[in-house]
Amino acid sequence: ITQLRYCVRKCSPPDYANASNLVDATYLLLSHFDNYMNSVPKMKMLKHDVEQMRMELKKGVLVRFRMVGFGTAKALEMQNNNNSNNNNSNNNDSNNNNRAENIQLADLTPQCLFHACHVLDALGQYHVQEFVHTFCKDHLEPYQQLFHPSNNATAAGSSTSNDNMDNHNSSSTGGNPTPSFKISTLDDSNDISSSANNINNNPS
């Protein structure tokens, strides 16, 4: 557990390579003392500390991937927004963000992110799926804002204004309709049928 604490809270960036193995080891170790968690306060505190480190790892991995994708300032802003929305900001989140501020993008090598993915695997499938969902949501948010139907109300309004403009132009020209490039299915089909009959009657 001391080694896990060192990997998570002392190394910058966190030592994900060793942390991924230690997460499994500490989980198995504490599982042997489940019957003593309520009766031995120190064991309960130790388990709570391990759970906190697991959450720090999870949030830290997300912040590091956001740093690579959006930059340090934007990644910290997104993380602070998440904390305020969840109303669960605490000292561990603040410390995690402070450590992230001291990390340079150059330190986040592909190998570092590779081991970070192993940390997620060690934390469990639920956390992996949650990370993938958040990661995709982060990168698709600009498209969501641009193409979501609720954000295209202005397009409907401009269409209505165009219709009003057409009606105004029609009335200003004495009721004569303005030229249109819309396909007229009824008139055109009659013209085509008449042409086809003429061709059949006069095969020359």
N, C-alpha and C positions, 0 to 999 in steps of 0.2 A: 504493500500500500504506500509506503514511503517512496518507493521507486516510481509508482504511478503519479504521486503528487509532484515529484521532481519533473517528470516528463510533461505534465500538464501545466504546471504553474511556474516552473523555473526556466524551462527552455524557451527560446524565442527564435523561430516559431516552435510550437510544441513538437516534441519528439514523437511523431505519430507512429513511426516504425515500431518502437518499443511499447508505446501506449496500447497499440492494438492487441498485443499479446498479454499485457498486464491487465487489461479490462476483463478478459476471459478468466485470468488467474485469480483476480480478486473476487470476481463473482462466484467462482467455485469455492474459494476459501470461505467467504462469508456464508455460503449456503450450508456449511457444516455447523454453523452456530446460530441457525434460525431459532432454535428453541430457547436461546439465552438472550435474544435481542430485547425482550421486554423486561427481563429480570436483571440484566447487567447494563447499567447506564452507559458505561464506556463503550460497550459493543454497539449499542444503539447509536451513539454519537459517531462511531467509526463507520458504521453502515451509511449514516446520513452524509458523512463527508465523501464517501465513495460515490454515492448517488449524485452529489453536487459536482464532482469531477466528471462523471459521465455526461451530465448535462452541459458542463463547460466544454467538453470535447465536441459534443454535438453542435452546439451553437458556434464554437470556434471554427469547425470545418465549414459551416455555412458562410461565416464571415470571410474566410480565406477564399472560398470560391467566388464570392461576390467581389472581393478585392481584385481578383484576376479579371473578372468580367466587366466591372463597372468602375474600378478605381477605389482607393482607400477611403476618400471622403464620402463618396456615394454609398459604399458598403456600410460604413459606420452610421450614416444617416438612415439607411434602410433598417439596420438593426435597432437603432433607437426608436424608430417608428413602430417596429414590431413589439418592443418592450412596452411602449406607452399604450398600444392597442390591447395588449394582453394584461395590462395593469399588474405586471409581476416583475418590474425592474427591481433589482437588488444589488448588493455590493459585489456579488460574484459576476453579474452582468457588466457592471462598471469596470471591474478589474479586467474582465475579458476584453472589453473594448479598449482599455488603456494599453493592454499588451498588443492588441491589433494595430494600434496607432504607431507602435515602435517597430513594427515589422515592415521591411521594404519589399516591394513587389519582386525584386530580384531574389529574395529569399524563398519565394513560393515557386520552387522549381517543379517541373512535371513529376519528379520523383517524390517530392513532398506531398503533392496532391494525390499521387498514387497511394501512398501510405495512409493518407487521410481517408480514402475510400475503404481501406481495410479496417479503419477505426469504426466506420459506419457499419460494416459487416459484423464487427464484434459487438456493437451495441444492440443489434437485432434487426430483423426484417421490417418491423414497424417503423423504426427510425430511418431505415433506408428509403422506404416508400414516402415518408413524410419529407425527407430531403429532396427526393426527385420531384415531388409535387411542388415544393417551394421553389426549387431551381427553375423548373419549367415556367412557373407563374411569373417569376422575376423577369425572364427573358421574353415572355410573350405579352407582358403588360402593355408595352407601347402599341402592339397590334390590337390588343383588346380595346384600348382607348380609341384607336383609329377606326376600327371596323365594327364595333359593337352597335347593334341596332338602336339602342337607347341614345347613342351619341350622334346619330345621323338625323336628328329632328330638323336640323338646319337645312338638310338637303330636301326634306319634304316641304319646308317653308319656301325654299327658293323655287321649287316646282310650282307651288301655288301662285307665287308672285309672277312666274313666267306665264301661267294661264291667264292671270289678270291682265298682263301686258298684251297678250294676244287678243283678248276681248277688246281692250282699249284701241288697239291698232285697227281692228275690224270696224269698230264704230266710227273711227276718225276717217276711214276711207269710204264712207257712205254705205256701209253694210257689205261691201265686196270683201270676200274672204281673202286673206293673204295666201300667197303660194305655200303649199305644204309638200313635204317630201314623205309624208306618211303613206303607207301602203293602203290603197283602197281595195279591199277584197271583193266587194260586190260589183262595182263598176268594171274593174279590171277583169274579173272572171267572165262578165258578159261580153266584153270586147274580145277576150281570147276565144270564147265559144263562137262568136260571130266570125272571126277570122278563120277558125278551123272549119266551119261550115262552108265558107267561100272557097277554101282550098279544096275541099272534097267535091264541091260542085264544079269547080274549074281546075281539073288536075294539071292543066298545062302550066 
